[in-house]
Amino acid sequence: MADTPRVVVTTDPDPTEAVKEALRLAVETINEKFKAGAQAVVLAHSELQNQLSAMSAGINDKFAGNKELVDQLGKANAVALNAALETQKDLLKQLQISFDTSIKVVNEKIDRLTSRIDTGEGRTGGADSNRRDERQTTVDNRNYQAVLIGLGVTIVGLIVGWLLYRPQK
């Protein structure tokens, strides 16, 4: 088989008009598809750009709205805090007045008792005198205890008032 000559078929290198027309139509169709694809890409890009702009505007609006809400909340908290502090100041003033009044009453009682002791009021001579001094000492001790209890109650009241009405964090 190596000795058999080969037959080579040659054709006319120029295509026929029908082939040329078919190729031209095929190229034209492909170009139109590329143009249509390019236009679709441009439209999609434009649509995506519009959607992105709308989303960006929406986010900016939400951010501005949230900022306004945060500012309003801050102002409301400041007003509430100032009102709470003023209430605390008023309560402390009232407690201070009550405390001062209680101390004044206690001091007056102590002064009266001291002046009575200094003048020797209620004392008599002899053995009866010792008994009365003991009774007076008992009365003085009770008055002193009452003063201390009143002072303790006032201090506890101040602490409880402060704990109940202090600003919350």
Secondary structure, 3 states (H helix, E strand, C coil): CCCCCCCCCCCCCCCCHHHHHHHHHHHHHHHHHHHHHHHHHHHHHHHHHHHHHHHHHHHHHHHHHHHHHHHHHHHHHHHHHHHHHHHHHHHHHHHHHHHHHHHHHHHHHHHHHHHHHHHCCCCCCCHHHHHHHHHHHHHHHHHHHHHHHHHHHHHHHHHHHHHHHCCCC
